[in-house]
């Protein structure tokens, strides 16, 4: 029976991803992620189907997280990463029949960038060693963290001491494994050269390993870990190395610049000669990030970057974050004008190529991701391959977000409105203004479960991409650097005014909510106006003095304050902080924060909560989630995600 979206539909989510084409291009492997309500965790399995289309079949089962499928060169086996013995390791599944077998027996910690050697005898991967300590042993130990370096924690990952990302090579048959880059430096994203004699990788060495994790260099080594060579010795950020077909060049994505400056630079597609280290940008002026920054509480995305050959020409496929979408372009390997390969309103989450054959997983506002096939020839003629998510959506009655444009002063902005199911003209509805995080992310083509839950309560949900968002180029993104709460605040007010003028909105019942930067804006809003009936600030960036010293990347904020540290100009930090204006807040305010948040530490939420309680000018409550990072809403424990949604609905039911 048809019904509205409910809170616990969270436990029914179906999330496809990680497409991987077989060497002959005939088969497609991918993953499907689901939520296990009873066990309060996630599971992920491998699936396979004909690349031309057909019925998918499930390859692996059990309460496990199987991910990152990688085909052997002969197409007979799939390597993948799994926690099926309690910790991540590399496994191999024979496709002719039989059970998966473990290849590695590492002690604990994540594994990424899994890839086969060209001869099919070995596997490369990056590993961050975090040995798992059994509970029985841990009970008898002292529990402490010995911190020696500025870079010692990362939200979503945790705290670390002398552990590092290291590149490993393992023999597929014997399981003998070797760390190729031991030592105190971070090395990841390894890629075999076409002849299997060299390995390219991204490295953070020296001070970049301890103080500036956003800066990196592109390096090569031989297959044994020797003959290290730095190809990009200047300061900048590099990622996603890919070999040219002849092994003479490396393609990569990044920029030239200093620590903490990544927001200021266009991330270009580059080519570097392996022999001489000469680098040239292939798509200068494209002015859109290659990273997928489309926000959602359901999907997660990888940046698309691949090298392929079409009609005898080597081309580079890359993603482009633009106008609420993430699309695919290609450019000749020698540089030139980018050519649109996958356009339209969609968010490409991941892709796989074999020659000019491409399969990609993409989401829209009406699904959580499906597989599509396209020939990379500029025709943009994509063909749907799956309807894996259909069982999730089949019983649901929901509306589709309506995109519109509006103005904030002289600036045109992109916005959306999500109306309640059963919407009736002539009736006035309460309205919620939702603000995304980042701020260098964007709303767009994604199923946002939280918004549909709110709309199902009978509320209109409106959201936009204010100045500071991605998707509109560097100038649009950078205009608020060091000036949060000015142009961006004007844009949020413009959206509020636009919605208040609509005939179906009750202008006296408008609320606001957001997380991270959206939490900043929510707290800033209620400290600067009393027009909102109720507000919820989540994982807020609320106090930049506290943030500077306690966030995993807080010290980078110095650049946003003219290079002045908090002790150089304390009032600049205070005046930029929403908590500084707590004395003005008269709006009922709910504060939601995770106790393990390392990006916007919980002290920022506590400061605001204490101020609100001392002032006692408006209802204020705080909900603290245990054992969760900054990304609770999209990757936290399922039960905690459900409880968070319950608290949001309850607050607006009480005060909106």
C-alpha positions as CSV (number, residue, x, y, z in Angstrom):
1,X,0.0,0.0,0.0
2,X,1.3,3.5,-0.9
3,X,2.5,5.6,2.0
4,X,4.6,8.6,2.9
5,X,8.3,8.4,3.7
6,X,8.9,7.3,7.3
7,X,11.8,7.6,9.7
8,X,12.5,3.9,9.7
9,X,12.7,3.8,5.9
10,X,16.4,4.5,6.7
11,X,16.6,0.7,7.4
12,X,15.3,-0.1,3.9
13,X,17.9,1.9,1.9
14,X,19.5,0.1,-1.0
15,X,22.8,1.8,-2.1
16,X,24.6,0.5,-5.2
17,X,28.2,1.5,-6.0
18,X,31.7,0.6,-7.1
19,X,31.1,-0.5,-10.7
20,X,33.9,-2.6,-12.2
21,X,34.0,-3.8,-15.8
22,X,35.6,-7.1,-16.6
23,X,38.8,-7.1,-18.8
24,X,36.8,-8.2,-21.9
25,X,34.0,-5.6,-21.1
26,X,31.3,-8.3,-21.0
27,X,30.6,-8.5,-17.3
28,X,30.0,-5.8,-14.6
29,X,30.7,-6.3,-10.9
30,X,29.4,-3.8,-8.4
31,X,28.5,-3.6,-4.7
32,X,25.1,-3.1,-3.0
33,X,25.1,-1.7,0.5
34,X,22.2,-2.1,2.9
35,X,21.3,-1.4,6.6
36,X,20.8,-4.1,9.1
37,X,18.4,-2.8,11.8
38,X,18.6,-5.6,14.3
39,X,22.4,-5.7,14.3
40,X,22.6,-1.8,14.1
41,X,25.2,-1.9,11.3
42,X,25.7,-2.0,7.6
43,X,26.4,-4.8,5.2
44,X,27.7,-4.8,1.6
45,X,27.9,-7.5,-0.9
46,X,29.3,-8.1,-4.4
47,X,26.9,-8.4,-7.4
48,X,27.5,-9.2,-11.0
49,X,25.5,-8.8,-14.3
50,X,26.1,-8.7,-18.1
51,X,27.6,-5.3,-19.0
52,X,25.0,-5.0,-21.9
53,X,22.2,-5.3,-19.4
54,X,20.3,-8.2,-17.7
55,X,19.4,-9.5,-14.3
56,X,22.0,-8.9,-11.6
57,X,22.9,-11.8,-9.3
58,X,24.4,-11.6,-5.8
59,X,27.9,-13.2,-5.4
60,X,28.6,-12.8,-1.7
61,X,26.5,-13.0,1.4
62,X,26.6,-12.7,5.2
63,X,26.8,-10.0,7.8
64,X,29.9,-8.5,6.2
65,X,31.2,-5.4,4.4
66,X,32.5,-6.5,1.0
67,X,33.8,-3.6,-1.1
68,X,36.2,-2.5,-3.9
69,X,35.8,-5.3,-6.4
70,X,38.8,-5.6,-8.8
71,X,39.0,-8.0,-11.7
72,X,42.0,-10.2,-12.3
73,X,43.6,-9.6,-15.8
74,X,42.3,-12.9,-17.1
75,X,38.8,-12.2,-15.8
76,X,38.6,-15.4,-13.7
77,X,38.7,-13.9,-10.2
78,X,37.5,-10.9,-8.3
79,X,39.7,-9.4,-5.5
80,X,37.9,-7.4,-2.9
81,X,38.3,-6.0,0.6
82,X,36.2,-7.6,3.3
83,X,35.8,-7.6,7.1
84,X,34.5,-11.1,7.1
85,X,37.0,-12.2,9.8
86,X,36.5,-9.2,12.0
87,X,39.0,-6.9,10.4
88,X,39.7,-5.6,6.8
89,X,41.7,-7.9,4.6
90,X,42.1,-8.7,0.9
91,X,40.0,-11.6,-0.4
92,X,39.7,-13.4,-3.7
93,X,36.5,-14.9,-5.2
94,X,36.9,-17.5,-8.0
95,X,34.2,-16.8,-10.5
96,X,34.1,-20.4,-11.8
97,X,32.8,-21.5,-8.4
98,X,34.0,-21.8,-4.8
99,X,34.1,-19.8,-1.6
100,X,36.1,-16.5,-1.2
101,X,39.6,-17.1,0.2
102,X,41.7,-14.6,2.2
103,X,44.9,-13.4,0.7
104,X,46.2,-11.2,3.5
105,X,46.1,-11.5,7.3
106,X,46.7,-7.9,8.5
107,X,46.2,-6.9,12.1
108,X,43.6,-4.2,11.5
109,X,43.0,-0.9,9.7
110,X,41.6,0.2,6.4
111,X,42.7,-1.0,3.0
112,X,42.2,1.1,-0.2
113,X,43.4,1.3,-3.9
114,X,43.3,-2.4,-4.5
115,X,44.7,-3.3,-8.0
116,X,46.2,-6.3,-9.8
117,X,49.6,-6.4,-11.4
118,X,49.5,-6.7,-15.2
119,X,50.7,-10.3,-15.0
120,X,48.0,-11.2,-12.5
121,X,50.5,-12.5,-9.9
122,X,50.3,-9.8,-7.3
123,X,48.1,-7.2,-5.8
124,X,48.9,-3.6,-4.7
125,X,47.0,-1.7,-2.0
126,X,47.4,1.0,0.6
127,X,47.0,0.1,4.2
128,X,46.8,2.1,7.4
129,X,47.9,-0.2,10.2
130,X,45.7,0.1,13.3
131,X,46.2,-3.2,15.2
132,X,43.0,-4.5,16.7
133,X,43.2,-5.1,20.5
134,X,40.9,-7.7,21.9
135,X,38.6,-6.5,24.7
136,X,40.1,-9.0,27.2
137,X,43.5,-7.6,26.6
138,X,42.4,-4.0,26.5
139,X,40.7,-4.2,30.0
140,X,44.1,-4.7,31.6
141,X,45.8,-1.8,29.8
142,X,46.1,1.9,30.4
143,X,44.1,3.9,28.0
144,X,45.7,7.1,26.7
145,X,46.9,8.9,23.6
146,X,50.4,10.2,23.2
147,X,50.3,13.1,20.8
148,X,53.5,14.3,19.2
149,X,52.5,15.9,15.9
150,X,50.2,18.7,14.7
151,X,48.5,16.2,12.3
152,X,47.4,13.5,14.7
153,X,43.7,13.0,14.0
154,X,41.2,13.0,11.2
155,X,37.4,13.1,11.4
156,X,35.8,9.9,10.3
157,X,39.1,8.1,10.8
158,X,40.1,8.8,14.4
159,X,43.3,9.4,16.3
160,X,46.7,8.1,15.4
161,X,50.3,8.3,16.6
162,X,53.1,6.9,14.5
163,X,50.8,4.9,12.3
164,X,51.0,5.8,8.6
165,X,49.5,5.0,5.2
166,X,51.8,2.5,3.6
167,X,51.8,0.8,0.2
168,X,51.8,-3.0,0.2
169,X,52.4,-5.7,-2.4
170,X,51.0,-9.3,-1.9
171,X,51.5,-12.5,-3.8
172,X,48.0,-13.7,-4.9
173,X,48.8,-17.4,-4.5
174,X,51.2,-17.6,-1.5
175,X,49.8,-14.6,0.4
176,X,53.3,-13.3,1.2
177,X,52.9,-9.6,1.7
178,X,55.5,-6.8,1.9
179,X,55.3,-3.2,2.9
180,X,57.0,-1.3,0.1
181,X,57.1,2.1,1.7
182,X,57.7,1.6,5.5
183,X,58.7,4.7,7.6
184,X,57.1,7.8,9.0
185,X,55.4,9.1,5.9
186,X,52.0,8.7,4.3
187,X,51.9,6.9,0.9
188,X,48.7,5.8,-0.9
189,X,46.8,5.6,-4.2
190,X,49.4,3.2,-5.8
191,X,49.1,2.3,-9.5
192,X,51.0,-0.2,-11.5
193,X,52.7,0.9,-14.7
194,X,51.5,-0.8,-17.9
195,X,54.6,-3.1,-17.9
196,X,54.4,-3.9,-14.2
197,X,57.9,-2.6,-13.5
198,X,57.1,0.6,-11.8
199,X,54.5,1.9,-9.3
200,X,53.2,5.5,-9.1
201,X,51.7,6.8,-5.9
202,X,50.9,9.9,-3.8
203,X,53.1,10.7,-0.9
204,X,53.2,13.1,2.1
205,X,56.7,13.2,3.4
206,X,58.7,15.4,5.8
207,X,56.5,18.1,7.4
208,X,53.6,17.2,5.1
209,X,53.3,13.9,7.1
210,X,53.0,15.7,10.4
211,X,51.6,19.2,9.8
212,X,50.2,19.7,6.3
213,X,48.1,16.7,5.2
214,X,46.6,18.6,2.3
215,X,49.9,18.9,0.5
216,X,51.4,15.9,-1.4
217,X,53.7,14.9,-4.1
218,X,53.6,12.4,-7.0
219,X,56.2,9.7,-6.8
220,X,57.3,6.6,-8.6
221,X,59.3,3.5,-7.4
222,X,60.2,0.2,-8.8
223,X,58.1,-2.9,-8.0
224,X,60.3,-3.7,-5.0
225,X,60.0,-0.3,-3.4
226,X,63.4,1.0,-4.6
227,X,64.5,3.9,-6.9
228,X,62.1,6.4,-5.4
229,X,61.6,9.5,-7.5
230,X,59.7,12.7,-6.8
231,X,58.0,14.0,-10.0
232,X,56.4,17.1,-8.5
233,X,58.8,18.6,-5.9
234,X,57.0,22.0,-5.8
235,X,54.3,22.8,-3.2
236,X,50.8,21.6,-4.0
237,X,48.2,18.9,-3.8
238,X,48.2,15.9,-6.0
239,X,45.9,12.9,-6.3
240,X,44.6,10.1,-8.6
241,X,47.7,9.2,-10.6
242,X,47.0,7.3,-13.8
243,X,49.6,6.0,-16.3
244,X,49.5,6.7,-20.0
245,X,49.2,3.6,-22.2
246,X,52.9,3.8,-23.2
247,X,54.0,4.3,-19.6
248,X,55.8,7.6,-20.4
249,X,53.4,9.9,-18.7
250,X,51.3,10.2,-15.5
251,X,48.0,12.0,-15.5
252,X,46.8,13.4,-12.2
253,X,44.5,15.9,-10.5
254,X,45.6,18.8,-8.3
255,X,46.9,22.3,-7.9
256,X,50.0,24.3,-7.1
257,X,49.8,26.2,-3.8
258,X,50.6,26.3,-0.1
259,X,49.2,24.6,3.0
260,X,45.5,25.3,3.7
261,X,45.1,26.9,0.2
262,X,43.2,24.1,-1.5
263,X,40.0,26.1,-1.5
264,X,41.6,28.9,-3.5
265,X,42.7,26.9,-6.5
266,X,41.2,25.3,-9.5
267,X,41.9,21.5,-9.5
268,X,43.2,20.9,-13.0
269,X,43.8,17.7,-15.0
270,X,47.6,17.5,-15.4
271,X,50.2,15.4,-17.3
272,X,53.7,14.8,-16.1
273,X,56.5,13.1,-18.0
274,X,57.9,10.2,-16.0
275,X,61.4,10.7,-17.3
276,X,61.8,14.4,-17.0
277,X,59.1,15.5,-14.5
278,X,57.7,18.2,-16.9
279,X,54.1,19.0,-16.0
280,X,51.4,20.7,-18.1
281,X,47.7,21.4,-17.3
282,X,45.3,19.8,-19.8
283,X,42.1,21.6,-19.0
284,X,43.0,25.1,-17.6
285,X,40.0,27.4,-17.2
286,X,37.4,24.6,-16.9
287,X,36.9,26.1,-13.4
288,X,34.9,23.3,-11.8
289,X,36.2,20.9,-9.2
290,X,36.9,17.3,-10.3
291,X,35.6,16.1,-6.9
292,X,31.9,15.2,-6.4
293,X,30.7,17.7,-3.8
294,X,26.9,17.0,-4.2
295,X,25.7,16.5,-0.6
296,X,23.4,13.7,0.5
297,X,22.6,11.6,3.6
298,X,22.4,8.5,1.5
299,X,24.9,8.3,-1.3
300,X,28.7,8.5,-1.1
301,X,30.9,9.3,-4.2
302,X,34.3,8.8,-5.6
303,X,35.9,11.2,-8.0
304,X,35.9,9.9,-11.6
305,X,39.3,10.0,-13.3
306,X,40.4,7.5,-15.9
307,X,42.6,7.2,-19.0
308,X,41.2,5.4,-22.1
309,X,41.8,5.1,-25.8
310,X,39.2,6.1,-28.5
311,X,39.8,5.9,-32.2
312,X,43.5,5.7,-31.7
313,X,43.6,8.8,-29.4
314,X,44.4,8.7,-25.7
315,X,41.9,10.7,-23.7
316,X,41.4,11.5,-20.0
317,X,37.9,11.1,-18.4
318,X,37.2,13.4,-15.4
319,X,34.3,14.5,-13.3
320,X,33.0,18.1,-13.1
321,X,31.1,19.4,-10.1
322,X,28.6,21.9,-11.5
323,X,25.2,23.4,-11.1
324,X,23.8,20.8,-8.6
325,X,25.2,17.9,-10.7
326,X,28.4,15.9,-11.1
327,X,29.0,15.2,-14.8
328,X,31.7,13.6,-16.9
329,X,34.0,15.2,-19.4
330,X,37.0,14.0,-21.4
331,X,40.0,15.8,-22.8
332,X,42.8,14.7,-25.2
333,X,45.9,13.4,-23.4
334,X,47.8,16.3,-24.9
335,X,45.3,18.9,-23.7
336,X,42.5,20.7,-25.4
337,X,38.8,21.6,-25.1
338,X,36.9,19.4,-22.7
339,X,34.1,17.3,-24.3
340,X,30.9,16.5,-22.4
341,X,30.4,12.7,-22.1
342,X,27.7,12.3,-19.5
343,X,25.5,15.3,-19.0
344,X,22.0,16.1,-17.6
345,X,20.7,16.4,-14.1
346,X,22.6,13.6,-12.2
347,X,25.4,12.9,-9.8
348,X,27.9,10.3,-11.0
349,X,29.0,8.4,-7.9
350,X,31.6,6.1,-9.5
351,X,32.6,4.7,-12.9
352,X,34.6,2.0,-14.7
353,X,36.1,2.1,-18.2
354,X,37.4,-0.4,-20.8
355,X,38.6,1.4,-23.8
356,X,35.8,3.9,-24.7
357,X,33.2,1.6,-23.0
358,X,32.1,3.1,-19.7
359,X,29.7,2.0,-17.0
360,X,28.8,4.5,-14.3
361,X,26.7,4.6,-11.1
362,X,24.7,7.8,-10.9
363,X,22.0,9.2,-8.5
364,X,19.2,11.7,-9.1
365,X,16.7,13.3,-6.8
366,X,14.5,10.3,-7.3
367,X,16.9,7.4,-6.6
368,X,20.0,6.5,-4.6
369,X,22.0,5.3,-7.6
370,X,21.7,3.0,-10.6
371,X,24.1,1.7,-13.2
372,X,24.3,3.2,-16.7
373,X,26.3,2.4,-19.8
374,X,27.8,5.0,-22.2
375,X,30.2,5.0,-25.2
376,X,32.8,7.8,-24.6
377,X,32.5,9.3,-28.0
378,X,30.8,12.6,-27.2
379,X,27.3,11.5,-28.1
380,X,26.2,11.4,-24.4
381,X,23.9,8.5,-25.2
382,X,23.6,6.7,-21.9
383,X,21.6,3.5,-21.4
384,X,20.2,2.4,-18.0
385,X,21.3,-1.0,-16.9
386,X,19.7,-1.6,-13.4
387,X,16.7,-0.9,-11.3
388,X,18.3,-2.2,-8.1
389,X,16.8,0.6,-5.9
390,X,13.2,0.1,-7.1
391,X,12.1,-2.0,-4.1
392,X,13.0,0.8,-1.8
393,X,10.9,3.4,-3.7
394,X,8.0,1.2,-4.8
395,X,5.8,1.7,-1.7
396,X,6.6,5.4,-1.2
397,X,4.6,8.4,-2.1
398,X,6.9,11.4,-2.3
399,X,7.2,14.6,-4.2
400,X,10.1,15.6,-6.5
401,X,12.2,18.7,-5.6
402,X,11.3,21.6,-7.8
403,X,14.3,23.6,-9.0
404,X,14.0,27.4,-9.3
405,X,16.2,30.5,-9.6
406,X,16.0,33.6,-7.5
407,X,18.1,36.6,-6.8
408,X,20.1,37.8,-3.8
409,X,21.0,41.4,-4.8
410,X,22.7,41.1,-8.2
411,X,23.5,37.4,-7.8
412,X,21.3,34.7,-9.3
413,X,21.1,31.6,-7.1
414,X,19.9,28.0,-7.6
415,X,17.3,26.7,-5.2
416,X,14.8,23.9,-4.7
417,X,11.5,23.4,-2.9
418,X,10.2,20.1,-1.7
419,X,6.5,20.1,-1.1
420,X,4.7,17.7,1.2
421,X,3.0,14.7,-0.3
422,X,-0.6,15.5,-0.9
423,X,0.1,19.2,-1.3
424,X,-3.0,21.2,-1.9
425,X,-3.0,24.7,-3.6
426,X,-4.7,27.3,-1.4
427,X,-3.4,25.9,1.8
428,X,-0.5,27.5,3.8
429,X,2.2,25.2,5.1
430,X,5.1,25.7,7.6
431,X,8.4,26.0,5.9
432,X,11.9,24.8,6.8
433,X,15.0,26.4,5.4
434,X,17.8,23.9,5.2
435,X,21.5,24.9,4.8
436,X,24.2,22.5,3.6
437,X,27.6,21.9,5.1
438,X,31.0,22.7,3.7
439,X,30.4,25.5,2.7
440,X,32.3,24.3,-0.4
441,X,29.7,21.6,-1.2
442,X,26.4,21.8,-3.1
443,X,22.8,20.6,-3.0
444,X,21.6,18.9,-6.1
445,X,20.9,15.6,-7.7
446,X,20.6,13.2,-4.7
447,X,17.9,11.5,-2.7
448,X,18.0,13.3,0.7
449,X,16.2,11.1,3.1
450,X,16.1,13.7,5.9
451,X,14.3,16.2,3.7
452,X,11.7,13.7,2.6
453,X,11.0,12.7,6.2
454,X,10.4,16.4,7.0
455,X,8.2,16.9,4.0
456,X,6.1,13.9,5.0
457,X,5.3,15.7,8.3
458,X,3.4,18.3,6.2
459,X,6.2,20.9,6.0
460,X,7.6,22.6,2.9
461,X,11.4,22.2,2.7
462,X,13.5,24.8,0.8
463,X,17.2,24.8,0.2
464,X,19.7,26.5,-2.1
465,X,23.4,26.9,-3.0
466,X,24.4,30.2,-1.5
467,X,27.7,31.9,-2.3
468,X,30.5,29.8,-1.0
469,X,29.0,26.6,-2.5
470,X,30.8,24.6,-5.2
471,X,29.4,24.0,-8.6
472,X,29.7,27.6,-9.8
473,X,33.4,28.1,-10.1
474,X,36.2,29.4,-7.9
475,X,35.1,33.0,-7.6
476,X,31.6,32.0,-6.4
477,X,33.2,29.6,-4.0
478,X,35.9,31.8,-2.7
479,X,33.9,35.0,-2.2
480,X,33.1,34.2,1.4
481,X,36.6,33.0,2.5
482,X,37.3,34.7,5.8
483,X,33.8,36.3,5.6
484,X,31.3,33.8,6.7
485,X,28.0,35.4,7.7
486,X,28.0,38.2,5.1
487,X,27.2,37.4,1.4
488,X,26.2,33.9,2.3
489,X,23.9,35.1,5.1
490,X,22.4,37.6,2.6
491,X,21.7,34.6,0.3
492,X,20.0,32.6,3.0
493,X,17.8,35.6,3.9
494,X,16.9,36.0,0.2
495,X,15.8,32.4,0.1
496,X,13.7,32.9,3.3
497,X,12.1,36.0,1.8
498,X,11.4,34.2,-1.4
499,X,9.6,31.4,0.4
500,X,7.8,33.8,2.7
501,X,6.2,35.5,-0.3
502,X,4.9,32.2,-1.8
503,X,1.1,31.8,-1.4
504,X,1.4,28.3,0.1
505,X,3.9,29.2,2.9
506,X,2.9,30.4,6.3
507,X,5.3,33.2,6.7
508,X,4.9,33.2,10.5
509,X,6.0,29.5,10.7
510,X,9.4,29.3,9.1
511,X,12.2,27.3,10.7
512,X,15.9,26.8,9.9
513,X,18.3,23.9,10.3
514,X,21.7,22.7,9.1
515,X,24.9,20.8,10.0
516,X,28.6,21.8,10.1
517,X,28.8,25.0,8.1
518,X,25.0,24.7,7.9
519,X,25.1,24.6,11.7
520,X,27.2,27.7,11.7
521,X,24.6,29.4,9.5
522,X,21.7,28.3,11.6
523,X,23.4,29.5,14.8
524,X,24.4,32.8,13.0
525,X,20.8,33.3,11.7
526,X,19.1,33.0,15.1
527,X,21.8,35.3,16.6
528,X,21.0,38.0,14.0
529,X,17.3,37.8,13.5
530,X,14.2,36.6,15.3
531,X,12.1,35.8,12.2
532,X,12.6,32.0,12.5
533,X,10.0,30.2,14.6
534,X,12.4,27.3,15.6
535,X,15.9,26.2,14.7
536,X,18.2,23.1,14.9
537,X,21.9,23.5,14.7
538,X,23.9,20.3,14.2
539,X,27.7,19.6,14.5
540,X,28.0,23.4,14.4
541,X,31.1,25.3,13.6
542,X,30.2,27.7,16.4
543,X,33.3,29.1,18.0
544,X,36.4,29.7,15.9
545,X,38.7,30.2,18.9
546,X,37.8,26.7,20.1
547,X,37.7,25.4,16.5
548,X,41.2,26.7,15.7
549,X,42.9,24.5,18.3
550,X,40.6,21.5,18.6
551,X,39.4,20.7,15.1
552,X,41.5,18.3,13.0
553,X,41.9,21.1,10.4
554,X,41.1,24.1,12.6
555,X,44.6,25.6,12.4
556,X,44.1,26.2,8.7
557,X,41.6,28.8,9.6
558,X,44.5,31.2,10.3
559,X,44.5,31.9,6.5
560,X,40.9,33.0,6.7
561,X,41.8,35.6,9.3
562,X,44.5,37.4,7.3
563,X,47.2,35.1,8.6
564,X,46.6,36.1,12.2
565,X,46.5,33.5,14.9
566,X,43.7,33.7,17.6
567,X,46.1,35.4,20.1
568,X,47.1,38.0,17.4
569,X,43.5,39.2,16.9
570,X,41.1,37.5,19.3
571,X,38.2,39.7,18.6
572,X,38.3,38.8,14.9
573,X,37.8,35.2,15.8
574,X,35.1,36.0,18.3
575,X,33.1,38.2,16.0
576,X,33.2,35.6,13.3
577,X,31.7,33.0,15.8
578,X,27.9,32.5,16.1
579,X,28.3,31.9,19.9
580,X,29.5,35.5,20.3
581,X,25.9,36.6,19.5
582,X,24.2,34.1,21.8
583,X,22.8,37.0,23.8
584,X,20.6,37.9,20.9
585,X,19.0,34.4,20.5
586,X,15.3,34.3,21.3
587,X,14.5,31.4,19.1
588,X,13.8,27.9,20.4
589,X,17.1,26.1,19.6
590,X,18.0,22.4,19.5
591,X,21.7,21.6,19.4
592,X,22.7,18.1,18.1
593,X,26.4,17.1,18.3
594,X,28.5,13.9,18.2
595,X,30.9,13.4,21.1
596,X,33.5,12.0,18.7
597,X,33.3,14.9,16.2
598,X,36.9,15.8,15.3
599,X,36.0,18.3,12.6
600,X,33.7,20.6,14.7
601,X,34.5,19.3,18.2
602,X,31.6,19.1,20.7
603,X,33.1,22.0,22.7
604,X,31.6,24.3,20.1
605,X,28.1,23.0,20.7
606,X,28.7,23.0,24.5
607,X,29.7,26.6,24.4
608,X,26.4,27.6,22.7
609,X,24.3,25.3,24.9
610,X,25.8,26.8,28.1
611,X,25.4,30.3,26.9
612,X,21.7,29.6,26.1
613,X,21.1,28.1,29.5
614,X,22.8,30.9,31.4
615,X,20.9,33.5,29.4
616,X,17.6,31.6,29.7
617,X,15.9,33.6,26.9
618,X,14.6,30.8,24.8
619,X,14.0,27.0,25.0
620,X,17.2,25.1,24.4
621,X,18.2,21.5,24.5
622,X,21.2,19.5,23.5
623,X,21.4,15.9,22.2
624,X,24.8,14.3,22.3
625,X,25.5,11.1,20.3
626,X,28.1,8.8,21.7
627,X,30.8,7.2,19.6
628,X,30.0,9.1,16.5
629,X,32.1,11.3,14.2
630,X,31.1,14.5,12.3
631,X,29.3,12.5,9.6
632,X,26.7,10.9,11.9
633,X,23.8,11.9,9.5
634,X,25.2,9.9,6.5
635,X,27.4,7.2,8.0
636,X,26.7,6.8,11.7
637,X,25.3,3.8,13.4
638,X,21.8,3.2,12.0
639,X,20.0,3.5,15.3
640,X,21.7,6.8,16.1
641,X,20.8,8.1,12.6
642,X,17.2,7.1,13.3
643,X,17.2,8.8,16.7
644,X,18.6,11.9,15.3
645,X,15.8,12.2,12.8
646,X,13.3,11.6,15.6
647,X,14.7,14.5,17.6
648,X,14.6,16.8,14.6
649,X,10.9,16.0,13.9
650,X,10.0,16.3,17.5
651,X,11.6,19.7,17.9
652,X,9.8,21.2,14.9
653,X,6.5,19.5,16.0
654,X,6.8,21.3,19.3
655,X,8.0,24.7,18.2
656,X,7.3,25.3,14.5
